[in-house]
Each structure stands twice: as C-alpha cells, then as structure tokens.
Amino acid sequence: MIGRVNHIAIAVPDLQKGIAKYRELLGAHVTEPHDLPEHGVTTVFVKLPNTVVELVHPLGDKSPIAGFLAKNPDGGMHHICYDVEDIKAAVDELVAKGARVLNREPKIGAHGNPVVFLHPKDFNGVLVELEQPPKK
C-alpha cells in the first residue's frame, strides 16, 4: 500500500530560526513559507536529494501544532508522510483493517495533493500522513 517516504515533518517553535538552521548550518535549500489556514500551519520545505523535510509552525491559536509545541516546547518530529497510489482505496483498506483515520475525507495538503492522517496510537506513537501524488 505505502510507497516512498514523501516527507518528514518537524514542528518548530520559531520558523525563522528553523529555516536559518537548515540554510546556514546545513547548507540546504529551503522554500519560502506557505500558510495553510485549513490545516492551521505555516510550512516550509527543506529539499533534499532523496526526500523532503517539512518544517511546520502554528498558524493561529487553534493550530494542532500549537498543542504539540505546548507539550514539546523545543519542537520535534511531528509526523512522517508516505505516498499512496490511491488515497481513497488506502483509507477504505485501513478502516477495514481497524486503523483509525483522523480525516476519512482527504484534505488538500501543502503539496496540493490529497492527504489523510492516521492516529498515532495505531502506529507506535507516530502520526502518519498519507499523500496521493499526481499520476505520472
């Protein structure tokens, strides 16, 4: 069902400091910030040869990232995202197997593709995002 790792998301308490660490300390290419009000986050992507690291920062007080940072004030790994070929089929299969899907109806994610999230209690404490990239 799952394909390649699409990205790893790290919650950061200070987006500009997070960007600076990746650009200045590690010499990575970092995209410009992009607000996603429907998800309550501002994101940037650290482009790597084999994957992407997404830095996520709260956008507003009701952001799920704000809650994460309240428990983890220095930030930390928020989720891992895997590609899936057919997100609706993946959701149906996961639900049939007893997994908890946090949003059964896919939302559009930061890459402009449909995404769903899976409950971390079903995946060893890790929030899992599934993303359906465009067909090639």
N, C-alpha and C positions, 0 to 999 in steps of 0.2 A: 504494500500500500504506500508506504512513505518512500520518497526519493532522497535527493541530496539535501544536505543542510542548506537552507536558504539564508538564514542569518541567526546570530546570537544577539539577544538584546540585553543591554546593561542599563539599569536605572541610574541616573546621575543627579545629585542634588544641585549641581551648578553646571549648566550645559556649556557655558563658555570655557570653564576650567576643563571639562571633559574633552571638548574639542581641542583645546590647546595641548593637552597631554598626548593625544593621538597625533596631532600635526607636528608639534615641536619636539616632543620626546621620542616618538616612534617614527616620525617622518612619513606618516600615512596621508593619503588623500581623503579628506573629509568633505562631504557635501554641505551645502547651506542648510540651515534649519528649515523645517517644514512643519507647520501646525496642522494637526488632525483633530479638529474640535469634536468630531463624532466619537473619537477614542479618548479624548481628554489628554492628549500628549503633544509634545513637540519632539520631532525626531531629527537626527542627522545620521548619515550612513558613512561608515569607515570602509572604504572599498579596498578589498584585499584580493590577491590573485585567485584564491580558491573559495572565498565566501565573503560575507559582509558582516560587520559588527554594527548593530544599531544602538545608538545612544538615545535613551528616552528620558524625557523630563516632563514633569506635570504641567498641564495646561489648564489652569483653574483649580479651585479648591476641591472639586468633586472628582478629580482625576484618580484613577486606580493607582497611578504611580505615586501620588501623594501619600496614600495609605501604605504603600510598600516602603517609601522613604521614611515614614514615621517609625516603622519597625526596624529599618536599616538606614540610619541617618547618613552613613558614608556611601550609600548606594550598593550595587551588587548585581549579579546576574538576575534578570527578571524572567526571561523565557528563551526557549530555543524554538526555531521555526523550521519546519520541514516542508518541502514541496510535495504535493499530491497531484496526480493526474486529473482526478475528478473529485472536487471537494464535496459535492452532494452525495456521491456514492460513498466516499470515505466517512461522512457523517452517518449515513444510514448503517454502514457496516459497524462502526464504532458503537453506536447506540444499541444495535442488535447484540453486540458482544458485552454490553453492560457498562461501557465507558460513559462518563459524564461530559457532555459537550456544553460549554458555557453559553454559546450562542448558536443554536441549531440553524438559524438562518445566517448565511455568510454575510459579513460586512466587507466593505472595500478597505483594504489596508494601505499602508504607506507606499507600497509599490504600485498601487492602483489595481490590485488583484483581489479576488475574494479570499477572505480568511475566516477561520473559526479558531476558538481556543478550547483546550481540553483541561479538565480540572487537575490541578497539581497532585491531589491526593491519589489519583489513579496512575500517576507517573513518577513515583518516588520523590514527591515533593517539588517537581519541576513543572512549571506552567508550560504547556506545549501549544504552539500555534501551528496550524496547517494552512498553507497557501497554495492556491492553484495558479501557477504562472500561465501566461498565454501559450496557446498551442503553437508549435513551431512548424 
